[in-house]
Amino acid sequence: MGRKPPTTCPSSRPEVETHSPLVCEQGIANSLPAMKLATIGIGNAGTKILDRMLEFEYNTDRNLCRHALAINTARTDLAKPDFVPEDRRVLIGDTHQKAKGHGVGGDVDIGADVAKTDIEEIRRAFDDVEIHDVDAILVSAGLGGGTGSGAGPVVIDELQKMYDEPVYGLGVLPGKYEGGRPALNAARSLQSFVTNVDNFIAFDNDAWRMRDQTIEEGYEDMNRELATRIVTLLAAGEQDNTEVAENAMDSSDIMRTLNTGGVSSIGYASSKIDEEAGLIGKFRGDVQDFDDGATDAAKIKGLVRRAVNSRLTIPCEVSSADRALIVLSGPPETFARKGLESARQWLEQEADTVEVLAGDDPRENASELSAVVLLSNVTETPRIKELQSQAVDAQEKIKAQDAVREQEIEELITDDDNELDPVI
Amino acid sequence: MKFALVGVGGAGCRLVDQILQVEQGSDRSFSGGNVLAYDTDKSVFETLDAVPLDRHVLVGDTHEALGGTGTDGDIDQAAAVAQEDRDELHREFDKLDLHEMDAVFVVAGLGGGTGGGVGPVIVEALTSVSELPIYVLGVLPTKAENGSVTLNAARSLQSFVTHGDNTILFDNESWYDEESPLAEQYWTLNETIAQRLLAVFAAGERQSADIAENRLDTSDVMRIMETGGVSTLGYAETDVHNPTTLFQRLRALFRNGEEDTTDAIRIKALVKEAAESELTLPCDRSSTERALVVLSGPPHLCSRKGFEKARQWLEEETDTVVVLAGDEPRPTADDLRVSVLFSNVTTVPRIEALKEDAVLTETS
């Protein structure tokens, strides 16, 4: 069944001891196999993110997600994914009185209750996951609704009991505009997620809201941006050894950086490759192009700086990060070791930590050069503080309404002197 | 949401009949024919077109006082007879496939002898046999109707609200046209009620439905209704070819400090229009405990930002933190519709007036 392997170190990676990134010169790691992930999307948002991750993988010839599972309480939402196979979709709570396959109405407590009731079914869904074949488990969920926020922590708790592999959370925080109730769900759920996962990668809807979208397009663009970042980061270094550069990133570096626990944020920047020149061409995004005279090294350093200074998945004080990691992904001929090293040194100062790893992820056929920066265990995130105070307000309002509900209804339907009697 | 419809009394039965006609003429399936029509007056059944004969239930015809010709507005007698015949009334519930349903709506005019007297007994009976939420769709009488009707309504309101899980009210007084006889307006008034009810409770029950991105699940609706108490519905629609006005655009520009797209402006304006529209039961909107907003129309026009802003506006306006929102895609539609449900409204001038008039009748 592959549960509870004897060591925390997957046996397929014997070299992990000798090539520990700690002993690597200048913190740049040597080549090791890339991460293999079991992925679980919970609730509507979690499932959509998982689906976009699988899509990005498919489109870019990556092979990160070895297992995919979608769990939801709403039957109709489970019909939506394009890339999660049908037999990997699990409906929970269809026999629960308050859910019945219709969702949990945004109620985090019902979400948790449903998952606890159907925990056997969830466990069974893991039966065909060969855990020896994966290095870590990633659980994606939206924290503002009821299913992801409520069932998510229950599933994670179960995974932690079943496996020794790290379990990471990928969670979407609701925007301020989404209102008090989602904020309360998220603030409560965030506590459970962060306590139970090995690292929680946060995505802030507020920072990523885009204009001019229809409901139908929904959060697709945001989910794609998030999927691009998470897959580019976690899949780093999966190319076979013939192509591996000496600076190649590997899964143990990434896992080591995530080892801090807490909440993490990801930065990203990319630039199109100018095919004729084989050099970095026009840079994408809202940041200006670099001087034509800049060297490849300078361009790489600039790309990494842009990744950190662009929209992070959750805006945070970079200097509050505990550890950081840079992955440079693209055609190997565009890599410049000097550039990556000076970028690493720059980030070391920005993040005010000596624990900054950097590595390459060679992708022969990539049309872009991209830099992903992981800021692990960031402790100054204004949106989380704001979310918590929004949640406290909401909780007080809900309590106040609960307290007077019966009395107010009674006052509405009866007259002051009780002259009127009910019919029955 | 799938729900059974149980009409009680003349007004309730006719309203159920009309809702059923809407269902049969549309691509929506919500009751699936799970209907019952209870009355003490068998002549009412002759006016029903859509409720099948085997679903007509004559109450109290063996009782001398009623004899199949109605209650003459005596709700206490009607309630007493219904209590006596409880087992018979119960048996009819077997005709409803309640396992396939998410809720039951008991539909009644609150001022009538049968609606106001038998209605609460049926609500109470349903709650005792079923785990489903039993909602009430009730019609309040006009002021011009005589004092006993007002008294009936004020008294049965207490029983409906106490025994039902939530009571949605429609106030004839606010809606009828004083210039012409009330009896001639039932069809139009019922049309309004049916349209508003279905816009919220039958959203997403289209047979050829596209899956809504931000689908309103049955659990969402039930969560909003969970408060109990009295609820009311608002509605607005617009032709998709109607451009937003310059005024709307300017207003949005000055309010937000940034310019929204015309689609966003239109959606936000429409939600406001629905919330500020004449509600089925006029009330102070800020007294609502929870609210729900449904946007229905062609997906390419349903601006997410506009809808988000509208939801946020509604949350501020109603001063509640539980405002759920959902959409219903209708790709080929040429109109946009917004429906709003205000659940557990507690400041309702019309109910205060009704109680006052009832007390006058009771004590005179």
HADDOCK unambig.tbl for C-alpha pairs under 7 A between the chains (distance, minus, plus):
assign (segid A and resid 99 and name CA) (segid B and resid 219 and name CA) 6.26 0.50 0.50
assign (segid A and resid 102 and name CA) (segid B and resid 217 and name CA) 5.51 0.50 0.50
assign (segid A and resid 102 and name CA) (segid B and resid 218 and name CA) 5.61 0.50 0.50
assign (segid A and resid 102 and name CA) (segid B and resid 219 and name CA) 5.64 0.50 0.50
assign (segid A and resid 103 and name CA) (segid B and resid 217 and name CA) 6.16 0.50 0.50
assign (segid A and resid 103 and name CA) (segid B and resid 219 and name CA) 5.72 0.50 0.50
assign (segid A and resid 104 and name CA) (segid B and resid 219 and name CA) 5.55 0.50 0.50
assign (segid A and resid 105 and name CA) (segid B and resid 217 and name CA) 6.97 0.50 0.50
assign (segid A and resid 105 and name CA) (segid B and resid 219 and name CA) 4.48 0.50 0.50
assign (segid A and resid 105 and name CA) (segid B and resid 220 and name CA) 3.86 0.50 0.50
assign (segid A and resid 105 and name CA) (segid B and resid 223 and name CA) 5.83 0.50 0.50
assign (segid A and resid 106 and name CA) (segid B and resid 220 and name CA) 6.85 0.50 0.50
assign (segid A and resid 177 and name CA) (segid B and resid 308 and name CA) 6.81 0.50 0.50
assign (segid A and resid 177 and name CA) (segid B and resid 309 and name CA) 6.99 0.50 0.50
assign (segid A and resid 177 and name CA) (segid B and resid 312 and name CA) 5.77 0.50 0.50
assign (segid A and resid 178 and name CA) (segid B and resid 308 and name CA) 6.93 0.50 0.50
assign (segid A and resid 178 and name CA) (segid B and resid 312 and name CA) 6.68 0.50 0.50
assign (segid A and resid 179 and name CA) (segid B and resid 312 and name CA) 6.39 0.50 0.50
assign (segid A and resid 179 and name CA) (segid B and resid 321 and name CA) 6.44 0.50 0.50
assign (segid A and resid 180 and name CA) (segid B and resid 321 and name CA) 4.79 0.50 0.50
assign (segid A and resid 181 and name CA) (segid B and resid 321 and name CA) 5.52 0.50 0.50
assign (segid A and resid 181 and name CA) (segid B and resid 322 and name CA) 5.72 0.50 0.50
assign (segid A and resid 211 and name CA) (segid B and resid 305 and name CA) 6.71 0.50 0.50
assign (segid A and resid 212 and name CA) (segid B and resid 261 and name CA) 6.54 0.50 0.50
assign (segid A and resid 212 and name CA) (segid B and resid 303 and name CA) 6.83 0.50 0.50
assign (segid A and resid 213 and name CA) (segid B and resid 303 and name CA) 5.68 0.50 0.50
assign (segid A and resid 213 and name CA) (segid B and resid 304 and name CA) 5.57 0.50 0.50
assign (segid A and resid 213 and name CA) (segid B and resid 305 and name CA) 6.82 0.50 0.50
assign (segid A and resid 214 and name CA) (segid B and resid 299 and name CA) 6.89 0.50 0.50
assign (segid A and resid 214 and name CA) (segid B and resid 300 and name CA) 6.02 0.50 0.50
assign (segid A and resid 214 and name CA) (segid B and resid 301 and name CA) 6.59 0.50 0.50
assign (segid A and resid 214 and name CA) (segid B and resid 302 and name CA) 5.10 0.50 0.50
assign (segid A and resid 214 and name CA) (segid B and resid 303 and name CA) 4.05 0.50 0.50
assign (segid A and resid 214 and name CA) (segid B and resid 304 and name CA) 4.68 0.50 0.50
assign (segid A and resid 215 and name CA) (segid B and resid 213 and name CA) 6.42 0.50 0.50
assign (segid A and resid 215 and name CA) (segid B and resid 299 and name CA) 6.98 0.50 0.50
assign (segid A and resid 215 and name CA) (segid B and resid 302 and name CA) 5.67 0.50 0.50
assign (segid A and resid 215 and name CA) (segid B and resid 303 and name CA) 5.77 0.50 0.50
assign (segid A and resid 215 and name CA) (segid B and resid 304 and name CA) 4.43 0.50 0.50
assign (segid A and resid 216 and name CA) (segid B and resid 213 and name CA) 5.32 0.50 0.50
assign (segid A and resid 216 and name CA) (segid B and resid 299 and name CA) 5.83 0.50 0.50
assign (segid A and resid 218 and name CA) (segid B and resid 213 and name CA) 6.59 0.50 0.50
assign (segid A and resid 218 and name CA) (segid B and resid 304 and name CA) 6.77 0.50 0.50
assign (segid A and resid 394 and name CA) (segid B and resid 321 and name CA) 6.01 0.50 0.50
assign (segid A and resid 401 and name CA) (segid B and resid 289 and name CA) 6.99 0.50 0.50
assign (segid A and resid 408 and name CA) (segid B and resid 346 and name CA) 6.27 0.50 0.50
assign (segid A and resid 409 and name CA) (segid B and resid 229 and name CA) 5.60 0.50 0.50
assign (segid A and resid 409 and name CA) (segid B and resid 346 and name CA) 6.42 0.50 0.50
assign (segid A and resid 412 and name CA) (segid B and resid 346 and name CA) 5.98 0.50 0.50
assign (segid A and resid 413 and name CA) (segid B and resid 157 and name CA) 6.66 0.50 0.50
assign (segid A and resid 413 and name CA) (segid B and resid 158 and name CA) 5.39 0.50 0.50
assign (segid A and resid 414 and name CA) (segid B and resid 158 and name CA) 6.84 0.50 0.50
assign (segid A and resid 415 and name CA) (segid B and resid 355 and name CA) 6.22 0.50 0.50
assign (segid A and resid 419 and name CA) (segid B and resid 359 and name CA) 6.32 0.50 0.50
assign (segid A and resid 420 and name CA) (segid B and resid 155 and name CA) 6.15 0.50 0.50
assign (segid A and resid 420 and name CA) (segid B and resid 359 and name CA) 6.67 0.50 0.50
assign (segid A and resid 421 and name CA) (segid B and resid 155 and name CA) 5.79 0.50 0.50
assign (segid A and resid 422 and name CA) (segid B and resid 155 and name CA) 4.75 0.50 0.50
assign (segid A and resid 422 and name CA) (segid B and resid 156 and name CA) 5.95 0.50 0.50
assign (segid A and resid 422 and name CA) (segid B and resid 158 and name CA) 5.31 0.50 0.50
assign (segid A and resid 422 and name CA) (segid B and resid 159 and name CA) 5.27 0.50 0.50
assign (segid A and resid 423 and name CA) (segid B and resid 76 and name CA) 6.45 0.50 0.50
assign (segid A and resid 423 and name CA) (segid B and resid 117 and name CA) 6.44 0.50 0.50
assign (segid A and resid 423 and name CA) (segid B and resid 155 and name CA) 5.86 0.50 0.50
assign (segid A and resid 423 and name CA) (segid B and resid 156 and name CA) 5.48 0.50 0.50
assign (segid A and resid 423 and name CA) (segid B and resid 159 and name CA) 5.96 0.50 0.50
assign (segid A and resid 424 and name CA) (segid B and resid 159 and name CA) 6.00 0.50 0.50
